[in-house]
Protein backbone atom coordinates (compact mmCIF):
# COMPACT_ATOMS: atom_id res chain seq x y z
CA UNK A 1 0.00 0.00 0.00
CA UNK A 2 1.26 3.46 -0.77
CA UNK A 3 1.91 5.69 2.19
CA UNK A 4 -0.79 8.28 2.53
CA UNK A 5 0.24 11.67 3.77
CA UNK A 6 -1.93 13.56 6.16
CA UNK A 7 -2.38 17.28 6.09
CA UNK A 8 -2.93 17.01 9.81
CA UNK A 9 -0.37 16.97 12.60
CA UNK A 10 -0.45 16.24 16.29
CA UNK A 11 -1.44 19.45 18.06
CA UNK A 12 -3.61 20.78 15.23
CA UNK A 13 -7.11 21.98 15.99
CA UNK A 14 -9.76 20.26 13.90
CA UNK A 15 -13.53 20.48 13.47
CA UNK A 16 -15.47 17.23 13.20
CA UNK A 17 -17.67 17.46 10.10
CA UNK A 18 -19.29 14.02 10.03
CA UNK A 19 -20.25 11.22 12.36
CA UNK A 20 -21.58 11.13 15.91
CA UNK A 21 -19.47 14.06 17.09
CA UNK A 22 -20.14 16.33 14.09
CA UNK A 23 -19.64 19.96 15.07
CA UNK A 24 -17.19 19.21 17.86
CA UNK A 25 -13.80 20.85 17.85
CA UNK A 26 -10.61 19.69 19.50
CA UNK A 27 -6.89 19.18 19.33
CA UNK A 28 -5.25 16.19 17.72
CA UNK A 29 -3.62 14.07 20.40
CA UNK A 30 -2.21 11.48 18.03
CA UNK A 31 -2.10 10.94 14.26
CA UNK A 32 -1.95 7.50 12.65
CA UNK A 33 -1.16 8.31 8.98
CA UNK A 34 -0.76 4.68 7.90
CA UNK A 35 -4.38 4.01 8.77
CA UNK A 36 -5.78 7.47 8.01
CA UNK A 37 -6.85 7.99 11.59
CA UNK A 38 -6.51 10.73 14.18
CA UNK A 39 -7.26 10.85 17.89
CA UNK A 40 -9.04 14.10 18.76
CA UNK A 41 -9.32 15.34 22.34
CA UNK A 42 -12.81 14.81 23.80
CA UNK A 43 -14.13 13.37 20.53
CA UNK A 44 -15.43 9.82 20.10
CA UNK A 45 -15.09 9.07 23.79
CA UNK A 46 -15.40 5.48 24.91
CA UNK A 47 -15.76 3.98 28.32
CA UNK A 48 -13.87 0.90 29.26
CA UNK A 49 -15.04 -0.99 32.32
CA UNK A 50 -12.00 -2.41 34.01
CA UNK A 51 -12.43 -5.29 36.36
CA UNK A 52 -10.34 -5.49 39.53
CA UNK A 53 -7.38 -7.78 38.96
CA UNK A 54 -4.47 -9.23 40.88
CA UNK A 55 -1.22 -7.49 40.04
CA UNK A 56 2.37 -8.72 40.02
CA UNK A 57 3.09 -7.48 43.53
CA UNK A 58 0.36 -9.67 44.97
CA UNK A 59 -2.01 -6.76 45.49
CA UNK A 60 -5.25 -5.85 43.82
CA UNK A 61 -5.48 -3.33 40.97
CA UNK A 62 -8.71 -1.45 41.38
CA UNK A 63 -11.44 -1.74 38.77
CA UNK A 64 -13.41 1.17 37.47
CA UNK A 65 -14.52 3.02 34.38
CA UNK A 66 -11.79 4.47 32.19
CA UNK A 67 -12.74 6.95 29.48
CA UNK A 68 -10.55 7.37 26.43
CA UNK A 69 -10.66 8.72 22.89
CA UNK A 70 -11.13 6.26 20.06
CA UNK A 71 -9.43 7.24 16.74
CA UNK A 72 -11.67 8.66 13.97
CA UNK A 73 -11.16 8.81 10.23
CA UNK A 74 -9.36 11.87 8.86
CA UNK A 75 -12.13 12.26 6.27
CA UNK A 76 -14.47 13.14 9.13
CA UNK A 77 -12.44 16.12 10.28
CA UNK A 78 -11.22 19.40 8.79
CA UNK A 79 -8.27 21.44 9.90
CA UNK A 80 -9.25 24.71 11.59
CA UNK A 81 -7.08 27.59 10.39
CA UNK A 82 -5.74 29.65 13.32
CA UNK A 83 -5.89 32.83 11.19
CA UNK A 84 -9.45 32.76 9.88
CA UNK A 85 -10.77 30.40 12.57
CA UNK A 86 -12.69 28.34 10.02
CA UNK A 87 -12.41 24.73 8.86
CA UNK A 88 -10.31 24.80 5.72
CA UNK A 89 -8.49 22.77 3.14
CA UNK A 90 -4.76 23.23 2.75
CA UNK A 91 -2.24 23.13 -0.01
CA UNK A 92 1.45 22.45 0.39
CA UNK A 93 4.15 24.96 -0.44
CA UNK A 94 7.77 23.97 -0.79
CA UNK A 95 10.01 26.67 0.61
CA UNK A 96 13.42 27.59 -0.74
CA UNK A 97 15.09 25.82 2.17
CA UNK A 98 13.24 22.59 1.42
CA UNK A 99 10.65 22.64 4.18
CA UNK A 100 7.01 22.09 3.35
CA UNK A 101 4.50 24.61 4.60
CA UNK A 102 0.77 24.12 4.80
CA UNK A 103 -1.16 27.04 3.37
CA UNK A 104 -4.80 27.81 4.22
CA UNK A 105 -6.87 27.91 1.02
CA UNK A 106 -9.17 30.52 2.50
CA UNK A 107 -6.74 33.18 3.71
CA UNK A 108 -3.41 32.08 2.14
CA UNK A 109 -1.59 32.18 5.46
CA UNK A 110 0.79 29.42 6.50
CA UNK A 111 -0.59 27.16 9.21
CA UNK A 112 1.99 26.55 11.95
CA UNK A 113 2.75 23.03 13.05
CA UNK A 114 2.49 22.72 16.83
CA UNK A 115 5.46 21.28 18.66
ZN1 LIG B 1 -7.10 30.73 7.06
Backbone and ligand atoms as CSV (ligand in chain L), in Angstrom:
chain,resi,resn,atom,element,x,y,z
A,1,UNK,N,N,0.847,-1.197,0.000
A,1,UNK,CA,C,0.000,0.000,0.000
A,1,UNK,C,C,0.879,1.241,0.000
A,2,UNK,N,N,0.489,2.224,-0.775
A,2,UNK,CA,C,1.265,3.461,-0.767
A,2,UNK,C,C,0.990,4.246,0.508
A,3,UNK,N,N,2.022,4.903,0.966
A,3,UNK,CA,C,1.907,5.687,2.193
A,3,UNK,C,C,1.077,6.934,1.916
A,4,UNK,N,N,0.011,7.072,2.671
A,4,UNK,CA,C,-0.793,8.284,2.529
A,4,UNK,C,C,-0.247,9.362,3.448
A,5,UNK,N,N,-0.212,10.562,2.948
A,5,UNK,CA,C,0.244,11.672,3.771
A,5,UNK,C,C,-0.966,12.418,4.309
A,6,UNK,N,N,-0.859,12.788,5.559
A,6,UNK,CA,C,-1.934,13.562,6.161
A,6,UNK,C,C,-1.581,15.037,6.124
A,7,UNK,N,N,-2.589,15.852,5.950
A,7,UNK,CA,C,-2.378,17.284,6.091
A,7,UNK,C,C,-2.574,17.713,7.536
A,8,UNK,N,N,-2.685,16.733,8.407
A,8,UNK,CA,C,-2.930,17.011,9.812
A,8,UNK,C,C,-1.751,16.549,10.643
A,9,UNK,N,N,-1.483,17.304,11.714
A,9,UNK,CA,C,-0.374,16.974,12.601
A,9,UNK,C,C,-0.890,16.918,14.035
A,10,UNK,N,N,-0.157,16.215,14.864
A,10,UNK,CA,C,-0.449,16.242,16.292
A,10,UNK,C,C,-0.397,17.696,16.779
A,11,UNK,N,N,-1.398,18.094,17.537
A,11,UNK,CA,C,-1.440,19.452,18.056
A,11,UNK,C,C,-2.331,20.381,17.254
A,12,UNK,N,N,-2.704,19.961,16.033
A,12,UNK,CA,C,-3.608,20.776,15.225
A,12,UNK,C,C,-4.997,20.819,15.853
A,13,UNK,N,N,-5.707,21.913,15.615
A,13,UNK,CA,C,-7.110,21.984,15.993
A,13,UNK,C,C,-7.955,21.600,14.788
A,14,UNK,N,N,-8.895,20.696,14.995
A,14,UNK,CA,C,-9.757,20.261,13.898
A,14,UNK,C,C,-11.233,20.363,14.291
A,15,UNK,N,N,-12.078,20.512,13.285
A,15,UNK,CA,C,-13.527,20.480,13.467
A,15,UNK,C,C,-14.028,19.154,12.912
A,16,UNK,N,N,-14.879,18.485,13.674
A,16,UNK,CA,C,-15.470,17.235,13.198
A,16,UNK,C,C,-16.650,17.581,12.298
A,17,UNK,N,N,-16.640,17.062,11.057
A,17,UNK,CA,C,-17.668,17.455,10.095
A,17,UNK,C,C,-18.647,16.327,9.792
A,18,UNK,N,N,-18.383,15.134,10.283
A,18,UNK,CA,C,-19.293,14.019,10.028
A,18,UNK,C,C,-19.217,13.032,11.178
A,19,UNK,N,N,-20.238,12.245,11.325
A,19,UNK,CA,C,-20.247,11.221,12.363
A,19,UNK,C,C,-20.957,11.683,13.627
A,20,UNK,N,N,-20.833,10.889,14.662
A,20,UNK,CA,C,-21.579,11.129,15.905
A,20,UNK,C,C,-21.194,12.445,16.570
A,21,UNK,N,N,-19.953,12.858,16.416
A,21,UNK,CA,C,-19.469,14.060,17.087
A,21,UNK,C,C,-19.396,15.252,16.143
A,22,UNK,N,N,-20.172,15.234,15.061
A,22,UNK,CA,C,-20.144,16.331,14.093
A,22,UNK,C,C,-20.365,17.664,14.789
A,23,UNK,N,N,-19.529,18.639,14.467
A,23,UNK,CA,C,-19.639,19.961,15.066
A,23,UNK,C,C,-18.658,20.173,16.203
A,24,UNK,N,N,-18.150,19.087,16.755
A,24,UNK,CA,C,-17.192,19.211,17.856
A,24,UNK,C,C,-15.853,19.705,17.337
A,25,UNK,N,N,-15.103,20.345,18.216
A,25,UNK,CA,C,-13.799,20.851,17.847
A,25,UNK,C,C,-12.797,20.466,18.924
A,26,UNK,N,N,-11.597,20.081,18.507
A,26,UNK,CA,C,-10.608,19.690,19.501
A,26,UNK,C,C,-9.231,19.569,18.898
A,27,UNK,N,N,-8.267,19.318,19.774
A,27,UNK,CA,C,-6.892,19.183,19.329
A,27,UNK,C,C,-6.561,17.730,19.026
A,28,UNK,N,N,-5.691,17.540,18.057
A,28,UNK,CA,C,-5.251,16.188,17.720
A,28,UNK,C,C,-4.221,15.718,18.740
A,29,UNK,N,N,-4.531,14.626,19.412
A,29,UNK,CA,C,-3.625,14.066,20.402
A,29,UNK,C,C,-2.621,13.131,19.756
A,30,UNK,N,N,-3.046,12.481,18.671
A,30,UNK,CA,C,-2.211,11.478,18.032
A,30,UNK,C,C,-2.684,11.319,16.591
A,31,UNK,N,N,-1.763,11.186,15.656
A,31,UNK,CA,C,-2.104,10.938,14.259
A,31,UNK,C,C,-1.559,9.576,13.855
A,32,UNK,N,N,-2.360,8.821,13.113
A,32,UNK,CA,C,-1.950,7.496,12.645
A,32,UNK,C,C,-2.064,7.492,11.122
A,33,UNK,N,N,-1.052,8.100,10.437
A,33,UNK,CA,C,-1.157,8.305,8.984
A,33,UNK,C,C,-1.344,7.003,8.199
A,34,UNK,N,N,-0.694,5.941,8.634
A,34,UNK,CA,C,-0.757,4.683,7.899
A,34,UNK,C,C,-2.186,4.161,7.799
A,35,UNK,N,N,-3.005,4.483,8.780
A,35,UNK,CA,C,-4.382,4.014,8.774
A,35,UNK,C,C,-5.378,5.135,8.521
A,36,UNK,N,N,-4.879,6.347,8.287
A,36,UNK,CA,C,-5.776,7.472,8.006
A,36,UNK,C,C,-6.648,7.840,9.189
A,37,UNK,N,N,-6.074,7.736,10.385
A,37,UNK,CA,C,-6.852,7.990,11.594
A,37,UNK,C,C,-6.195,9.088,12.429
A,38,UNK,N,N,-7.032,9.795,13.180
A,38,UNK,CA,C,-6.515,10.727,14.176
A,38,UNK,C,C,-7.290,10.556,15.480
A,39,UNK,N,N,-6.603,10.842,16.580
A,39,UNK,CA,C,-7.259,10.851,17.886
A,39,UNK,C,C,-7.455,12.308,18.277
A,40,UNK,N,N,-8.724,12.705,18.462
A,40,UNK,CA,C,-9.036,14.100,18.763
A,40,UNK,C,C,-9.549,14.198,20.197
A,41,UNK,N,N,-8.972,15.160,20.931
A,41,UNK,CA,C,-9.319,15.344,22.336
A,41,UNK,C,C,-10.826,15.515,22.526
A,42,UNK,N,N,-11.395,14.717,23.422
A,42,UNK,CA,C,-12.808,14.806,23.804
A,42,UNK,C,C,-13.771,14.446,22.677
A,43,UNK,N,N,-13.263,13.779,21.641
A,43,UNK,CA,C,-14.127,13.367,20.533
A,43,UNK,C,C,-14.110,11.846,20.423
A,44,UNK,N,N,-15.282,11.269,20.222
A,44,UNK,CA,C,-15.429,9.817,20.099
A,44,UNK,C,C,-14.982,9.108,21.375
A,45,UNK,N,N,-15.471,9.638,22.505
A,45,UNK,CA,C,-15.088,9.074,23.794
A,45,UNK,C,C,-15.707,7.698,23.993
A,46,UNK,N,N,-14.920,6.814,24.574
A,46,UNK,CA,C,-15.399,5.476,24.909
A,46,UNK,C,C,-15.148,5.237,26.382
A,47,UNK,N,N,-15.979,4.391,26.945
A,47,UNK,CA,C,-15.761,3.979,28.322
A,47,UNK,C,C,-15.336,2.521,28.340
A,48,UNK,N,N,-14.325,2.271,29.107
A,48,UNK,CA,C,-13.873,0.900,29.264
A,48,UNK,C,C,-14.052,0.516,30.720
A,49,UNK,N,N,-14.813,-0.543,30.952
A,49,UNK,CA,C,-15.038,-0.989,32.321
A,49,UNK,C,C,-13.953,-1.982,32.705
A,50,UNK,N,N,-13.094,-1.537,33.600
A,50,UNK,CA,C,-12.001,-2.415,34.013
A,50,UNK,C,C,-12.415,-3.211,35.233
A,51,UNK,N,N,-12.101,-4.480,35.191
A,51,UNK,CA,C,-12.433,-5.287,36.365
A,51,UNK,C,C,-11.215,-5.336,37.288
A,52,UNK,N,N,-11.460,-5.398,38.600
A,52,UNK,CA,C,-10.337,-5.494,39.534
A,52,UNK,C,C,-9.522,-6.739,39.224
A,53,UNK,N,N,-8.209,-6.636,39.314
A,53,UNK,CA,C,-7.377,-7.781,38.960
A,53,UNK,C,C,-6.178,-7.858,39.886
A,54,UNK,N,N,-5.679,-9.035,40.078
A,54,UNK,CA,C,-4.472,-9.227,40.877
A,54,UNK,C,C,-3.285,-8.693,40.092
A,55,UNK,N,N,-2.406,-7.965,40.744
A,55,UNK,CA,C,-1.222,-7.491,40.044
A,55,UNK,C,C,0.019,-8.262,40.465
A,56,UNK,N,N,1.144,-7.939,39.843
A,56,UNK,CA,C,2.366,-8.721,40.020
A,56,UNK,C,C,2.884,-8.680,41.458
A,57,UNK,N,N,2.571,-7.603,42.178
A,57,UNK,CA,C,3.085,-7.479,43.533
A,57,UNK,C,C,2.196,-8.190,44.554
A,58,UNK,N,N,1.230,-8.926,44.083
A,58,UNK,CA,C,0.364,-9.666,44.972
A,58,UNK,C,C,-0.792,-8.857,45.523
A,59,UNK,N,N,-0.906,-7.600,45.054
A,59,UNK,CA,C,-2.010,-6.763,45.493
A,59,UNK,C,C,-3.167,-6.809,44.503
A,60,UNK,N,N,-4.086,-5.918,44.697
A,60,UNK,CA,C,-5.249,-5.853,43.823
A,60,UNK,C,C,-5.240,-4.505,43.084
A,61,UNK,N,N,-5.315,-4.545,41.750
A,61,UNK,CA,C,-5.484,-3.327,40.975
A,61,UNK,C,C,-6.974,-3.015,40.909
A,62,UNK,N,N,-7.301,-1.814,41.293
A,62,UNK,CA,C,-8.707,-1.454,41.375
A,62,UNK,C,C,-9.399,-1.466,40.019
A,63,UNK,N,N,-10.641,-1.826,39.999
A,63,UNK,CA,C,-11.439,-1.744,38.773
A,63,UNK,C,C,-12.036,-0.365,38.661
A,64,UNK,N,N,-12.771,-0.133,37.606
A,64,UNK,CA,C,-13.410,1.166,37.470
A,64,UNK,C,C,-13.727,1.438,36.023
A,65,UNK,N,N,-14.173,2.649,35.751
A,65,UNK,CA,C,-14.523,3.022,34.383
A,65,UNK,C,C,-13.479,3.999,33.865
A,66,UNK,N,N,-12.813,3.623,32.799
A,66,UNK,CA,C,-11.793,4.466,32.187
A,66,UNK,C,C,-12.363,5.051,30.908
A,67,UNK,N,N,-12.295,6.366,30.744
A,67,UNK,CA,C,-12.745,6.949,29.481
A,67,UNK,C,C,-11.524,7.286,28.629
A,68,UNK,N,N,-11.652,7.087,27.336
A,68,UNK,CA,C,-10.546,7.367,26.435
A,68,UNK,C,C,-11.100,7.719,25.065
A,69,UNK,N,N,-10.254,8.342,24.230
A,69,UNK,CA,C,-10.664,8.724,22.887
A,69,UNK,C,C,-10.340,7.609,21.899
A,70,UNK,N,N,-11.328,7.243,21.119
A,70,UNK,CA,C,-11.134,6.262,20.055
A,70,UNK,C,C,-10.757,7.030,18.782
A,71,UNK,N,N,-9.811,6.518,17.963
A,71,UNK,CA,C,-9.434,7.243,16.738
A,71,UNK,C,C,-10.616,7.387,15.768
A,72,UNK,N,N,-10.636,8.481,15.014
A,72,UNK,CA,C,-11.667,8.660,13.974
A,72,UNK,C,C,-10.980,8.890,12.631
A,73,UNK,N,N,-11.731,8.701,11.565
A,73,UNK,CA,C,-11.162,8.814,10.225
A,73,UNK,C,C,-10.860,10.280,9.887
A,74,UNK,N,N,-9.748,10.492,9.204
A,74,UNK,CA,C,-9.364,11.869,8.856
A,74,UNK,C,C,-10.397,12.518,7.936
A,75,UNK,N,N,-11.125,11.696,7.183
A,75,UNK,CA,C,-12.130,12.261,6.273
A,75,UNK,C,C,-13.291,12.883,7.043
A,76,UNK,N,N,-13.387,12.590,8.322
A,76,UNK,CA,C,-14.468,13.144,9.130
A,76,UNK,C,C,-14.092,14.445,9.831
A,77,UNK,N,N,-12.866,14.883,9.634
A,77,UNK,CA,C,-12.439,16.124,10.280
A,77,UNK,C,C,-11.853,17.089,9.252
A,78,UNK,N,N,-11.891,18.377,9.606
A,78,UNK,CA,C,-11.225,19.396,8.791
A,78,UNK,C,C,-10.338,20.231,9.691
A,79,UNK,N,N,-9.192,20.595,9.162
A,79,UNK,CA,C,-8.267,21.443,9.905
A,79,UNK,C,C,-8.878,22.831,10.103
A,80,UNK,N,N,-8.776,23.352,11.319
A,80,UNK,CA,C,-9.248,24.713,11.588
A,80,UNK,C,C,-8.060,25.657,11.495
A,81,UNK,N,N,-8.156,26.617,10.586
A,81,UNK,CA,C,-7.084,27.592,10.391
A,81,UNK,C,C,-7.032,28.551,11.577
A,82,UNK,N,N,-5.846,28.744,12.181
A,82,UNK,CA,C,-5.739,29.651,13.318
A,82,UNK,C,C,-5.903,31.121,12.928
A,83,UNK,N,N,-5.771,31.443,11.633
A,83,UNK,CA,C,-5.888,32.830,11.188
A,83,UNK,C,C,-7.337,33.214,10.941
A,84,UNK,N,N,-8.060,32.393,10.180
A,84,UNK,CA,C,-9.447,32.761,9.880
A,84,UNK,C,C,-10.434,31.991,10.746
A,85,UNK,N,N,-9.934,31.088,11.603
A,85,UNK,CA,C,-10.768,30.400,12.575
A,85,UNK,C,C,-11.912,29.614,11.933
A,86,UNK,N,N,-11.672,29.111,10.732
A,86,UNK,CA,C,-12.693,28.342,10.019
A,86,UNK,C,C,-12.085,27.020,9.563
A,87,UNK,N,N,-12.916,25.974,9.440
A,87,UNK,CA,C,-12.407,24.729,8.861
A,87,UNK,C,C,-11.976,24.985,7.423
A,88,UNK,N,N,-10.834,24.482,7.030
A,88,UNK,CA,C,-10.313,24.805,5.718
A,88,UNK,C,C,-9.592,23.611,5.103
A,89,UNK,N,N,-9.391,23.689,3.812
A,89,UNK,CA,C,-8.494,22.769,3.137
A,89,UNK,C,C,-7.135,23.442,3.030
A,90,UNK,N,N,-6.091,22.656,2.848
A,90,UNK,CA,C,-4.759,23.229,2.753
A,90,UNK,C,C,-4.081,22.775,1.470
A,91,UNK,N,N,-3.151,23.585,1.025
A,91,UNK,CA,C,-2.241,23.126,-0.014
A,91,UNK,C,C,-0.840,23.170,0.573
A,92,UNK,N,N,0.092,22.495,-0.117
A,92,UNK,CA,C,1.452,22.446,0.393
A,92,UNK,C,C,2.314,23.392,-0.425
A,93,UNK,N,N,3.205,24.082,0.254
A,93,UNK,CA,C,4.146,24.956,-0.442
A,93,UNK,C,C,5.553,24.562,-0.048
A,94,UNK,N,N,6.378,24.332,-1.054
A,94,UNK,CA,C,7.771,23.974,-0.789
A,94,UNK,C,C,8.590,25.256,-0.704
A,95,UNK,N,N,9.185,25.478,0.444
A,95,UNK,CA,C,10.006,26.668,0.611
A,95,UNK,C,C,11.382,26.493,-0.011
A,96,UNK,N,N,12.080,27.609,-0.136
A,96,UNK,CA,C,13.417,27.594,-0.736
A,96,UNK,C,C,14.369,26.699,0.049
A,97,UNK,N,N,14.178,26.640,1.364
A,97,UNK,CA,C,15.091,25.816,2.173
A,97,UNK,C,C,14.645,24.351,2.253
A,98,UNK,N,N,13.626,23.995,1.508
A,98,UNK,CA,C,13.242,22.591,1.419
A,98,UNK,C,C,12.129,22.152,2.358
A,99,UNK,N,N,11.733,23.020,3.276
A,99,UNK,CA,C,10.651,22.637,4.178
A,99,UNK,C,C,9.303,22.815,3.495
A,100,UNK,N,N,8.350,22.030,3.925
A,100,UNK,CA,C,7.012,22.093,3.349
A,100,UNK,C,C,6.098,22.834,4.317
A,101,UNK,N,N,5.442,23.862,3.792
A,101,UNK,CA,C,4.497,24.608,4.603
A,101,UNK,C,C,3.080,24.283,4.168
A,102,UNK,N,N,2.179,24.311,5.132
A,102,UNK,CA,C,0.768,24.124,4.801
A,102,UNK,C,C,0.116,25.503,4.710
A,103,UNK,N,N,-0.565,25.729,3.607
A,103,UNK,CA,C,-1.156,27.036,3.366
A,103,UNK,C,C,-2.682,26.909,3.379
A,104,UNK,N,N,-3.331,27.787,4.167
A,104,UNK,CA,C,-4.796,27.815,4.217
A,104,UNK,C,C,-5.341,28.272,2.871
A,105,UNK,N,N,-6.316,27.532,2.312
A,105,UNK,CA,C,-6.870,27.907,1.020
A,105,UNK,C,C,-7.843,29.071,1.115
A,106,UNK,N,N,-8.252,29.401,2.335
A,106,UNK,CA,C,-9.170,30.519,2.499
A,106,UNK,C,C,-8.413,31.848,2.572
A,107,UNK,N,N,-7.383,31.893,3.452
A,107,UNK,CA,C,-6.737,33.183,3.713
A,107,UNK,C,C,-5.284,33.224,3.250
A,108,UNK,N,N,-4.768,32.111,2.679
A,108,UNK,CA,C,-3.409,32.076,2.136
A,108,UNK,C,C,-2.304,32.240,3.164
A,109,UNK,N,N,-2.623,32.086,4.441
A,109,UNK,CA,C,-1.592,32.180,5.459
A,109,UNK,C,C,-1.042,30.789,5.780
A,110,UNK,N,N,0.241,30.716,6.090
A,110,UNK,CA,C,0.786,29.418,6.500
A,110,UNK,C,C,0.196,28.978,7.840
A,111,UNK,N,N,-0.048,27.698,7.967
A,111,UNK,CA,C,-0.587,27.155,9.211
A,111,UNK,C,C,0.551,26.530,9.994
A,112,UNK,N,N,0.845,27.047,11.179
A,112,UNK,CA,C,1.990,26.546,11.947
A,112,UNK,C,C,1.758,25.135,12.435
A,113,UNK,N,N,2.816,24.366,12.506
A,113,UNK,CA,C,2.753,23.029,13.053
A,113,UNK,C,C,3.151,23.095,14.520
A,114,UNK,N,N,2.238,22.660,15.381
A,114,UNK,CA,C,2.495,22.722,16.826
A,114,UNK,C,C,3.606,21.768,17.191
A,115,UNK,N,N,4.388,22.155,18.158
A,115,UNK,CA,C,5.461,21.283,18.661
A,115,UNK,C,C,6.604,21.269,17.704
L,1,ZN,ZN,ZN,-7.100,30.729,7.057
